[in-house]
Amino acid sequence: MPTGAYAPMEKGAIHGESSIPGEKQESQKRWRQRYPSDQYQKRYRESHPEYVNRNRQLQKERNKKRKPAAVSMIVKTDALIFQPKDYHFPGGGLQLKAH
C-alpha cells in the first residue's frame, strides 16, 4: 500500500477528521470551551464597527416597516372592571337577564 503524500485517504480523513470514534466530538467540545460563542460574537462586533452600524441601520428600517400593534394582546387581570349583572333563575337554571 502506498504511503506519503499520494497514499489513499481513509474515509473521514478529510479536513483533519479522525477515524477514531468520538474524537471529532471531543475536538469540537475542546474548541467550544476555548472559544465560547458569546465571546466570539462580542469580539467580532468590537473589531467590525461597520458591521454593527450597518446591522443597526437595517434593523431600524425593518422596525419602521413593521405594522404598529392596534391593541395589546396581553390581558392585565388587575385592570379588568367587573360590572354587576342581573341574574334570573326560572326553573332553577342560571340565565343572564337581558337589559
C-alpha positions in Angstrom: 0.0 0.0 0.0 1.4 3.4 -0.9 2.5 5.8 1.8 3.2 9.5 2.0 1.5 12.3 0.1 0.0 10.1 -2.5 -1.4 7.5 -0.2 -5.2 6.9 -0.5 -7.1 8.7 2.2 -9.3 6.9 4.7 -13.0 7.9 4.8 -13.4 10.8 7.2 -9.7 11.8 7.0 -10.5 14.9 5.0 -10.1 18.3 6.9 -8.4 16.7 9.9 -11.3 14.4 10.8 -10.3 11.4 12.7 -11.5 7.9 12.1 -11.4 7.2 15.8 -15.0 7.2 17.2 -15.8 10.2 19.4 -12.6 12.1 18.7 -14.3 14.6 16.4 -16.9 15.4 19.1 -14.2 15.7 21.7 -12.2 18.0 19.5 -15.2 20.2 18.8 -16.0 20.3 22.5 -12.5 21.4 23.4 -12.7 24.1 20.7 -16.0 25.4 22.0 -14.6 25.5 25.6 -11.7 27.6 24.3 -13.8 29.9 22.1 -17.3 30.4 23.7 -19.8 31.7 21.1 -20.8 34.7 23.0 -17.2 35.9 23.3 -16.6 35.2 19.6 -19.6 37.4 18.7 -18.6 40.1 21.1 -15.0 40.2 19.8 -16.3 40.2 16.2 -18.6 43.1 16.8 -15.8 45.0 18.6 -13.4 44.5 15.7 -16.0 45.2 12.9 -17.8 48.5 13.8 -19.0 48.9 10.2 -20.8 45.6 10.5 -22.5 46.8 13.8 -23.5 50.1 12.3 -24.9 48.5 9.1 -27.0 46.0 11.1 -28.3 48.7 13.4 -29.4 50.8 10.4 -31.1 47.8 8.7 -32.9 46.9 11.9 -34.2 50.4 12.2 -35.6 50.2 8.7 -37.2 46.8 9.5 -38.8 48.3 12.6 -40.3 51.2 10.6 -41.9 48.8 8.2 -43.5 46.8 11.0 -47.2 47.4 11.5 -48.0 49.0 14.8 -49.9 46.8 17.2 -53.5 48.1 17.3 -54.3 46.8 20.8 -52.1 45.0 23.3 -52.9 41.3 23.2 -51.9 40.8 26.8 -54.8 41.0 29.3 -54.0 42.6 32.6 -56.2 40.8 35.1 -55.9 43.6 37.6 -57.2 46.1 35.0 -60.5 44.3 34.4 -63.6 46.1 35.5 -66.4 43.9 36.8 -69.9 45.2 36.3 -72.9 43.9 38.2 -75.2 41.7 36.3 -78.8 40.7 37.0 -79.4 37.0 37.0 -82.7 35.3 36.7 -83.4 31.7 37.9 -86.6 30.5 36.4 -87.0 26.7 36.8 -83.7 26.6 38.8 -81.5 27.3 35.8 -79.0 30.2 35.7 -79.6 32.7 33.0 -78.5 36.2 32.2 -81.3 38.7 32.3 -81.4 40.8 29.1 -81.5 44.6 29.6 
